[in-house]
Amino acid sequence: MAIDIQEFDAQHWVKTRSSLDPSQSTFLTWSGSIYAFIPGEKQIRLFKMVGVSVSRCIPVEEGSWDFTSRELTYYLHPETGEILRQWENPWTGEQLSVMHVANNPVQGHFKGKFPARVFGDSTTFVFDILMTYPNPLSTEPKFADYSPNPTYQAAELFKLTVPTADLLNPDVLSVAQLQLYWDRVGPWVPWMKMGDRPGQLIYSAYGGKVSGVDALPQLLQDEINTRVPLYKHAPPSFLDVEEDMTSWLYFQTYFDAYLAGETFPLPQAEEI
């Protein structure tokens, strides 16, 4: 059976990644493992992980949408799957606070054509995102032990597979049956305090869409309902911010809280 590469209108990507209904928040969740990859050393699984993105697409004009979202990812014990609040760095022996991912917002604009691979009854959107830009932490001496490299470089590799019939059905505003595969290669995250040690993190995750907070993994439900209820909904509108939140900017913003040993992600109340 041949794979057919086709181009789809932006609306088909919108109903895959999120929803054509701007009043709805769409939940995408994933789980997997994070590995340490150090030249000359045996690879080890440092963490399990679980995460969620809650998103909304807002039509701007014909064939164009604003995308706005928030996302959480938790670093978990590699064997038990429990949330890590403290982590002993196996290379330095230092006990460190764990700064989980709490990116708010993550935004974009969708328009034009989106290529996808049609195979049998399924369509797969493939996105390989390669990033290279100045590391915002490298110019401040206080971050020298955490993230000193002047350049941030990473790769995010996404594959989202949906039933072609649902994708093309005009009555379906959000494709519920979705398989997500996400891999990432990137530098040590700052809270690990790896300095300029050689090596990278490799993330391998899979997941899909769920109907709401109550359908998320229990760990995420508990965190969202008790500590970060802001993540019950996507932002109601596109947020006017200079740039998306990242783990590096979050670390920069809340460095003092990290040093004080506070529990992350820091509590965030639900929007009224």
C-alpha positions in Angstrom: 0.0 0.0 0.0 1.5 3.3 -1.1 1.9 6.4 1.0 0.3 9.4 -0.6 1.7 12.8 0.3 -1.2 15.4 0.2 -1.6 19.0 1.1 -4.5 19.9 3.5 -6.0 23.3 4.2 -5.2 24.9 7.5 -8.7 24.1 8.8 -7.8 20.4 8.7 -4.7 21.0 10.8 -6.7 23.1 13.2 -9.3 20.3 13.8 -6.4 17.9 14.3 -4.3 19.9 16.7 -7.1 21.6 18.5 -10.7 22.5 17.4 -12.6 24.7 14.9 -14.9 25.7 17.8 -13.2 28.7 19.5 -15.3 28.3 22.6 -13.8 24.9 23.3 -10.6 24.1 25.1 -8.9 21.0 23.6 -6.7 18.6 25.7 -3.8 16.7 24.3 -1.8 14.5 26.7 1.3 12.4 26.5 3.6 10.2 28.5 7.0 8.6 28.0 10.6 8.6 29.1 13.6 11.0 29.2 17.1 9.6 28.7 20.6 11.0 29.4 22.8 10.6 26.3 26.5 11.3 27.1 29.3 10.5 24.7 31.2 7.4 25.8 28.7 6.6 28.6 25.9 4.0 28.8 22.5 5.7 28.2 20.2 5.8 31.2 16.6 6.6 31.7 16.6 9.6 34.1 12.8 10.2 34.3 9.4 9.1 33.2 7.2 12.0 32.2 3.6 12.9 31.7 2.2 16.1 30.2 -0.8 18.0 28.8 -1.4 20.8 26.4 -4.7 22.7 26.7 -5.3 24.8 23.5 -7.8 26.9 21.6 -7.9 28.1 18.0 -9.5 31.5 17.2 -10.4 32.4 13.6 -8.8 35.6 12.5 -9.9 35.7 8.9 -10.8 33.3 6.2 -8.4 30.4 6.3 -6.4 31.8 9.3 -6.4 31.0 13.0 -4.6 32.2 16.1 -3.5 29.3 18.3 -3.1 29.8 22.0 -2.3 27.2 24.7 -0.7 26.3 28.0 1.3 23.2 28.7 2.5 21.2 31.7 5.1 18.3 31.8 6.1 16.6 35.0 9.4 14.8 35.6 8.6 11.5 37.3 10.6 8.8 39.1 12.0 6.5 36.4 10.7 3.4 38.2 7.7 4.3 40.4 6.3 7.1 38.2 5.8 9.4 41.2 6.2 13.1 40.9 9.8 14.2 41.7 10.0 17.2 44.0 13.7 16.7 44.7 16.3 15.0 42.5 19.8 13.8 43.3 22.1 14.6 40.4 23.9 11.2 39.8 27.0 13.0 38.3 27.4 15.6 41.1 25.6 14.1 44.0 23.8 17.4 44.6 20.2 17.4 45.8 18.2 19.7 43.6 14.6 21.1 43.4 12.8 19.8 40.3 11.3 22.5 38.2 8.5 20.9 36.2 7.4 22.4 32.8 4.7 25.1 33.1 4.7 27.0 29.8 2.1 29.7 29.6 1.5 30.7 26.9 2.6 28.7 23.9 1.2 30.3 20.8 1.2 30.4 17.0 -0.7 31.2 13.8 -2.1 28.6 11.4 -2.8 29.4 7.7 -1.9 28.1 4.3 -1.3 24.4 3.4 -0.2 21.6 5.6 1.4 18.5 4.0 0.5 15.1 5.4 1.0 11.4 4.6 -2.2 9.5 3.8 -1.8 5.7 4.3 -4.8 3.5 4.3 -7.5 5.0 6.4 -5.1 7.3 8.3 -3.5 10.7 7.8 -0.3 11.7 9.5 1.0 15.2 9.9 4.7 15.3 10.4 6.6 18.3 11.9 10.3 18.3 12.5 11.2 21.6 14.3 14.9 22.4 14.6 15.7 25.3 16.9 18.9 27.3 17.3 18.9 30.7 19.1 20.8 32.6 21.8 20.5 31.1 25.3 18.8 33.7 27.4 20.6 32.5 30.5 24.2 32.5 29.2 24.8 36.3 29.7 24.1 36.3 33.4 26.9 35.0 35.6 24.5 33.6 38.2 23.4 31.0 35.7 26.9 29.8 34.9 26.4 26.5 36.9 23.0 25.9 35.3 23.1 26.8 31.6 26.2 28.5 30.4 26.3 27.6 26.7 25.7 30.7 24.6 23.5 28.8 22.1 20.3 26.9 22.7 19.9 24.1 20.2 17.2 21.4 20.1 15.0 19.3 17.8 11.3 18.5 18.3 9.9 15.8 16.2 6.1 15.4 16.0 3.8 13.0 14.3 0.0 13.2 14.7 -2.2 10.5 13.1 -5.9 10.8 12.7 -8.7 8.9 10.7 -8.9 10.4 7.3 -12.7 10.2 7.3 -12.9 12.3 10.4 -10.4 14.8 9.0 -12.4 15.3 5.9 -15.9 15.3 7.6 -17.1 18.9 7.7 -19.4 18.0 10.6 -16.4 17.1 12.8 -14.9 20.2 14.4 -12.2 18.4 16.4 -10.8 15.0 15.5 -11.1 13.1 18.8 -9.2 9.9 17.7 -5.7 11.1 17.5 -2.3 9.4 18.0 0.5 11.6 19.0 4.2 10.7 18.8 6.7 13.2 20.1 10.5 13.0 20.3 12.9 15.6 21.4 16.7 16.0 21.5 17.8 19.0 23.6 20.3 20.3 26.2 20.3 19.6 29.9 17.4 21.6 31.5 18.8 24.3 33.8 17.4 23.0 37.1 19.6 19.9 36.7 22.6 22.1 37.3 24.8 20.3 34.8 26.8 23.3 33.8 28.9 22.7 30.7 29.0 18.9 31.1 28.7 17.2 27.7 25.6 15.4 26.8 21.9 15.8 25.9 18.4 14.7 26.9 16.4 12.5 24.6 12.6 12.5 25.1 10.3 9.8 23.7 6.6 10.2 24.2 3.2 9.2 22.8 -0.3 10.2 23.6 -3.6 11.5 22.2 -6.6 13.8 22.7 -8.9 13.5 25.7 -12.3 15.0 26.4 -11.3 17.2 29.4 -9.5 17.4 32.7 -11.5 14.4 34.1 -10.1 12.2 31.3 -6.4 13.1 32.0 -4.1 10.7 33.8 -4.8 10.9 37.6 -1.6 12.7 38.4 -2.4 15.6 36.0 -6.0 15.7 37.3 -4.8 16.1 40.9 -2.2 18.8 40.1 -4.6 20.8 37.9 -7.5 20.6 40.4 -5.4 21.5 43.5 -2.3 23.4 42.5 -2.6 24.8 39.0 -6.3 25.2 38.1 -5.3 27.8 35.5 -4.7 24.8 33.2 -8.3 23.8 33.3 -8.8 26.0 30.2 -6.8 27.4 27.3 -6.3 31.2 27.3 -9.7 32.8 26.3 -7.9 34.9 23.6 -4.5 35.2 21.9 -2.2 36.7 24.5 -0.1 39.8 23.7 3.3 38.7 24.9 6.8 39.2 23.5 7.6 35.5 23.3 6.3 32.0 24.4 7.2 30.8 27.8 10.0 28.1 27.8 11.7 26.1 30.5 14.7 28.4 30.2 12.6 31.6 30.6 10.6 30.0 33.5 13.9 29.2 35.2 15.1 32.7 34.7 11.9 34.2 36.1 11.6 31.9 39.1 15.3 31.3 39.9 14.9 32.7 43.5 12.0 30.3 44.2 14.0 27.4 42.8 16.9 28.3 45.2 14.5 28.5 48.1 13.3 25.0 47.4 9.7 25.9 46.5 7.4 23.3 45.0 7.0 23.5 41.2 5.1 24.3 39.2 4.2 27.3 41.3 0.5 27.5 42.1 -1.6 29.3 39.5 -5.2 30.2 40.2 -8.0 29.6 37.7 -9.0 32.6 35.6 -12.3 34.2 36.6 
